Amino acid sequence: MSTFIFGHTTPDSDSIIGAISLSYLKNQLGEDTTPTRQGEINPETEFILDKFGFSKPELKTSYAGESVYLIDFMESSQSPKDINEATILGIVDHHKLGDLKTDAPLEMWVRPVGCSNTIVKQMFDYYDIEIPKNLAGIMACAILSDTVIFKSPTCTKEDTKACKELAELAEIEDYKALGMEMFIVKSNVLNATKEELVLRDFKDFNMGNSKIGVGQLEVVDLSVFDNMKNELFGAMKKLKEEGKRDSILLLLTDIMQEGSQLLVLSDTPEKIESAFNITLKDNQIWLPRVISRKKQIIPFLEKQF
């Protein structure tokens, strides 16, 4: 019976590619594993998979009675609803410890780096398993995506080292140019509904007694959002009410200016303002040098909630 490997509920490139790369490694080590996904892939991930000849993993949302590995998350709010009925064999992640619990010891590869695929690369090195050319290509792209082409404050020397080594294996001559090509694809926001945009890279967090949703859209030119903010707020309001969330935040991140426009809908806006020492105007504000949800947003919200 196959063991399933998957990332968080609304998958990004790191979680999708991480499931593929970790599954390949585990299969080389003699396990029977299958990469899966909990949600639809975004345009950037589709571009990466197509470029290197991979199919997207199977969509699977129920794991009761299954054995699983988790990658790129360990929060119950980002898990399938029946995760407590599954057996978690291991976790590979680069986020803070979450609230998931297990009945037995498990394999843990958790590192303070910018990307889960950096950790998977280190696992390949540890087990001395060769990485195929096309797999190295998508892993390099995952690192470029999660570290915002090394601009994110979460990026470490381990990430840049892993990315350069993977790019060499994949025979990518200019990996930074490839990264920019990926973000241009990611900047195409005109062919999706506003709800799809809010959910494109969205995570829920349980903070105290509050459910907080935080989405992020990374683009190369923030002006693409000039005529759609009211519609984005409309989609945020709907998701807030349907999900019974205290707050929804959406980061519109400009990777060239290296900052984010923060959109907020909250039952407790004073907590949001206090978290970042800001005053919201029309439920939004520009945050210079803020491009990492994990490092520059979530820890400050948790202190308030």
Sequence and secondary structure as in RCSB ss.txt:
>XXXX:A:sequence
MSTFIFGHTTPDSDSIIGAISLSYLKNQLGEDTTPTRQGEINPETEFILDKFGFSKPELKTSYAGESVYLIDFME
SSQSPKDINEATILGIVDHHKLGDLKTDAPLEMWVRPVGCSNTIVKQMFDYYDIEIPKNLAGIMACAILSDTVIF
KSPTCTKEDTKACKELAELAEIEDYKALGMEMFIVKSNVLNATKEELVLRDFKDFNMGNSKIGVGQLEVVDLSVF
DNMKNELFGAMKKLKEEGKRDSILLLLTDIMQEGSQLLVLSDTPEKIESAFNITLKDNQIWLPRVISRKKQIIPF
LEKQF
>XXXX:A:secstr
  EEEE  SS  HHHHHHHHHHHHHHHHTT  EEEEESS   HHHHHHHHHHT    EE    TT EEEEES   
GGGS TTGGGSEEEEEEESS   S   SS  EEEE SSS HHHHHHHHHHHHT    HHHHHHHHHHHHHHTTTT
TSTT  HHHHHHHHHHHHHTT S HHHHHHHHHHHHT  TTS HHHHHHTTEEEEEETTEEEEEEEEEES GGGG
TTTHHHHHHHHHHHHHHTT SEEEEEEEETTTTEEEEEEEES HHHHHHHHT   BTTEEEEET   HHHHTHHH
HHHH 
